[in-house]
């Protein structure tokens, strides 16, 4: 191992949307930032549909001009299709807010993630690709139950491992969740044990005009699963099925055959995919709904999928990644400025993000309730269209948004919110042991 020890204010492990967001905003504050990305961008990734509320994070990052100049498909709405193929009215985002922020994009993640990572470098972050973090360096904390992070051991391609110290280490490693797994603070959602099988296709039919960029959510004929249908540039459409882990895992001879069978089992896809040809391989991810019980500790922070991931039902993955990165970056900047990047200070953003995630989670539970449909709910509660649309666009941090769960709770069982564990210092200040 190299004997010379480098030091940074902030090391970000992972160059995806959450990591790039943290790096950009912490570098903007004048701090020395290093991003360590294991792969070489561009690389394939799922999660292609954005929520309109990402607009405000893009504005802070300086990404809006780049997105407007791209060929990414413009997204104006979400539409649901029943098991019989009946289509709901589209939920148009601009009907609740006519400003340009109500239009977002369907992105090819290979290009989108590279744009964000390049943007971080342009804002002053040092970026290493094809570099692997072998270990996050931890030591006992004097003020918290969980250990303190002091740096990493990293190996760049063709080089020997080296130690790098940091005041703050950000885990943005996605579903690998390097630190939360090591600390055993990652908890699954037993009621959302799903599997997703997906691929890219050419030759799919798109609706004309404004609806051509919509995200479609299509139920299978037996209502035992659903499809996403996301239009991308170059005549590519992302098509994926989501269902119970036990059902799809038990029938899966091969991912390719299973996906073909499920497509044939979806009435809403019959006319849309009659001339479609798959391009590229079929991918599978499973048992992916989880959240960490803590968002930060002494010298470390979890963001994006490394903190938690909800069901892909409402395309919230990139939105949560960006918002967690933005909120964490603001907190890191405050902690570094105070000279106290400890668990108490670095955790200040977690409750707000978790509250928004819980709002989306409750709507996910409603969707999976047998017999529930948004069409039926809106017909019974026509004054709640704006509330549902608010959640679909990502406007989930206002208390008023939760009003929708009163009438919704009369039709389905709404899960209780789960809260984050508090750092030891916060518990002691509140006189609590939990």
N, C-alpha and C positions, 0 to 999 in steps of 0.2 A: 504494500500500500504506500502511496506517495506520502512523504513526511510533511510537506508543506500543507497547512490547513487554511483553506479559504473561508470567508465569512460573508453572509448576506443578511440583510434585514428580514427577508422573507423568501423561503423556498417553496415553490408550488410544484407538487408532484402530479403531473398529468396536464396535457395541453388541450383538453376538450373545452367546451363552452364555459363551464364553471371555472376551470383553472385559468383560462385566458382572460376572463372577466376580472378575477382577483388580481392577476398580474398587471393588467392594464391600469386599474384604478389605484393599486398600491404604488406602482411606478409613477403614476401621475402626481402622487403626493410627495415625490422626491426620494422615495426609498429604493434601496438596492434590492432588486428582485431577480431570482433565477427560476425559470421554468424548466423542469426536467420531463421530457416526453419519451416514452419507451419506443415508440414506433417512428417511422418516417412518414410525414404527411405529404400528399393526401392519402387517406385510408378510409375503407368502408366503415359506415356506422349507421345504425338505425335511429329513428326519432326525427323524422323529416318535416313534420308539420308544426308550425309555430303558432303561439297564441298572440293576439294583437297587443297585449300589455307588455310584450317584450320590447315594444317601440321605445319606451322610456329608458330602458337599459342601453339599447342600441344608441340612443341619442347621447348618453353620457360617454359611451365608448368611442364615439365618432364613427360609428358604423353605418349610419343611415345613408349617406351618399353612396357608399360602396354597395349596399343592398339595392338601392334604387337603380344603380347602373348595371346590376347583374341581370341574368336571364332567368332567375328563379321565378316560378309561377306565382302570380299574385293570388292571395287567398282572402275572400270576402265573407265566407260563411261556412257553417257546418250543417249537414243534413243527415237525417236518420231514415233508414229503410227497414221496414218490418220483415218478418219471416215470410210473408206472402209476396213481398216485393213492393208493397205500398210505400210511397215516399212521403215523408213529412214535408211541411213547408220549410224552406231553408231558414235557419237562424242567421239573419244578416247582421253583421256586427255594426254596420254604419246606421242601422235603424235606431240604435240607442245612443250613438255618438257619431255625428256626420264628419268629424275631423279625419285627417289622413291617418291618424294613429289606429283607426279601425280596420285598415287594410294591412295584412301581414303577408308572409311568404311561405311557400312549400319549398324546402331547400334540399339540395343534394348534399348530404352531410360531409362527404369527402371534401368538397370545395368550400362549404360554409365553415367548417372547423378550421381549415387552413387559413381562410380569410381572418378569422378571429385570432388565431395564433400569430399570424404575420402582423396584425394590428397591435398585439401586445408588444412585439419587438419594436415596432415603430414608435411606441409610447415609452420606450426605454428599458423594457425588461430584457434580460439576457435569456435566450432560448437555446436549449440543447435538445436536439432530436437524436433518436437512436442511442439513448442513454438510459440505463436501468438503475433504479434505486434498489440496492440490495437490502438495505435495512434503514429504518427510521430509528435514530439513536434516542433512547429513553433512559431516564434515571428517576429515582423516587422523588416525588414532589413533597415539599415541606408544608404545603397549604391545601392539598387536594388528595382525594382518594385515588385518583388515576395518576399515572406517571407524567413527568415533564418531558417534552421533546426538546432536544438541543441541536439537532442537525440530522444529516443523512450520510450513509455510505453509498456512493454512486460510481458506476462504471460506464464510461463513455466508450463507444465503439472503437476497438483497437487500442484502448488504453487500460492501465491498471486501475483497480479500485482506489478511490480517494475519499477522505472525510471532508465534509463541508458543514460548517456550523451555521446556525440561523437563530434569530430571535423568535421567529414564528415559522413553523412548518405547516403547510396547507396540503391536506390529502384531497386531491381531485382525481383520484385513480378510477373513478367510475364504479361499475359494479364489482370490480376487484376489491374495493373497499379495504385497502391495505391496513389502515390503522384500526378501523372499527372492528375488523375481524381479529386482529392481534389483541385488542383490548377486551374482546368479547362483549361489545356493547351494541351489536347489530341484532335487531329483533324482526322476525318475519311477521306477516299478517296472515294468520291461519285461515281467514275467510276469503282470501284473495290468492289462493294457490292456483295459478294459471300457467299456461304455456302458450307461446306465440311462435308460429311458423310463417315465414315470410320470404318474399323474393321480389325482384323487379321484372316488369313485363313491358313489351312494346306492342302497339296496335290496339290498346284499350280505347273504348269509346269515352269521350268526355262530353258533358253537357255544353250547350252553346252559351256564349256570352259570359256574363258574370258568374254563372254557376260552374263554369269550366274549371275553376281553381278550387272548388269546394273540397273539404275533407268529407268523405262519406263514411258513415258507420252503418253497416249492413248486417242484419241478423241472419243466422242460418235458418233453414226451413223448420227445424225442430226447436228453435230458440235455445240451443245448447252451446252456442258460441256466436261470435260476431267477427266481421271483417273490417279492417281499415282499407281505404281506397284513396290514395294520395297522388295527385298528378304532379309530376316533376318535369324538369326541362328535357329537351331532346326526345319527346314522345315516350318518356319512361313513366310508368306508374308503379308505385309501391303498393303491393297487395299482401296483406297478412291476416291470418286467422288467429283468434284468441279463444281459448276454451279451458275448461277445467283440466288440471294437470292429469287427473286419473283417467279421464275419458280419452284425451288425445295421446297420452303416453301409452295407454294399453292398445290402441289401434295402430300405432306408428310402426309399420313395417320398414318404410324408408320415409324421410321427410318429404321427398319429391312426390311420392305416391299419396301420402296423407294430405298434402296441400292440394293436389289435383282433386282428390275426393271431396275435400271440404269446399272447394270452389264450385264443384258440381252440386253441392248441397246448399247453395245460397241463391235464392230466386233473384235477388237484386243484381247479381253478377252475370246472369245468363246472357243478356243482350250487351252488357258492357265488355265482356271478355270473349265473345264468340270468335273473334279473329286475333286474340292475344297470343303472343309468343314469349315464353320466359327467356330472359337474358341474365346470365349469371347464376350463381348457386343459390340453393335454398338454405336459409338460416333458421336456427332454433334457439330460443331462450326460454328458460322455465323458472318457476318459483321466484319471481323477481320483485314482488311487493314486500318492502321492508323499510325500516327506519332505525337509525341509531338512537340510543337513549340519551346521548349527549351530543352537542354540536361542537364542543371545544373543551380544551383543558389547558394546563400550563404550557404555553409555547406551541400549541397545535390547534388546528381548526379543520373540520370536515365540511366539504361543500359538494353540491351536485349529487350525483348518484352515489358518491362515497358516503354521503350523509343519509340519503334515503331515496327510494323510487316508488312512485305510485303506479297503479295500472295504467297502460297507455290509452285508455278509453278516451280521454279528452285532450290528448296531445300536450300534456303538461310537462313532459320531461325536460325539454330545452328551456321552457319558461322557468321552472324551478331551479334549473342549473344556473341560469343567468341571474335570477333574483337572489339566490343563495350566495353566489359569487359577489354580487353588488353589495348586499347587506354585510357579508363577512369582510369585504375589503374596507368598507367604511369603519367597521369596528376595529379591524387590525390597525388602520391608520390612527385611530384615536388611542389605541393601546400603545402603539409605538411612540406616539407623541408624548404620552404620559410616562413612558419608561417602565410600564407595568403590563407586559403582554402575558398576563396570568389567566387562569381559568375564569375568574370572576369577570374580568374585563372582556375577554375574547368570546364569552358566551352571550353577550347582551343582545345579539341579533336573533338568537335561536327561537325564542317564543313567538316572535312575529311571523317568521317563516313557517313554523310548525302550525300556527293557527290557520294560515292560508292553505297549507297542505291538507289540513283536516276538513276544510270546506270542500275541497275537490274530492277528497276521499268519501265524504258522505254522499256526494252525487254519484260516485262510482258504485257505492253499495246500492243506491236506488236503482241504477241501471241493471244490476245483476239480480234484482228481486224478481222472481217468476211472476209473470202477468203484468209487470209494470211497463209503461211506455210513456215517453214524453208527450206524445200526441194526446193520450188520455189525460195526463196531468194538466196540460195547457187548456184542453177543452173544459175541464172542471174548474180551472183557475186561470182564466184568460188574463187577469191582471198580473200574473207572475212571469210573463214572457221575458220582461226586462231582467228579472232576477236570474232566470236560467241563463240568458245570454251573457249576463255579467260574469257568471262563473266560467262560461265557455270562452270568454275573451281573456280571462285571467284576472279580472277585477275582484280579487278574493280577500283583500286586506281591509276592506271597510266593514264595520260591524253590521251595517244595514243589510248586507248581502245575505246574512244568515237568516233573515226573516223568511226566506223561502222554505226553510226546513219545518216551519210550523204546519202549513198545509201539506207539505210532502210527507211529514210524519204521520198523517192520517191515512196515507196509502201504503207506506212501506216502513220498515223498522230502520231508524236512523242510528248508526253506531255512536257510542259515546266518544268524545274527544280524548285522545291520549296526549299527555304532557311530557315534556322533557324532564329528566332528572336534573337536579340543581348541583352545581359545584359545592364542595364542602364549605367554602367561605360564604356562599349565599345562604346555605342552610343554617349555618351558625348565626348569621346576621338576623335571620328570621326566627331563630329559636326552634328550628325543626331538625329532626334527624333524617328526614327523607329528601 
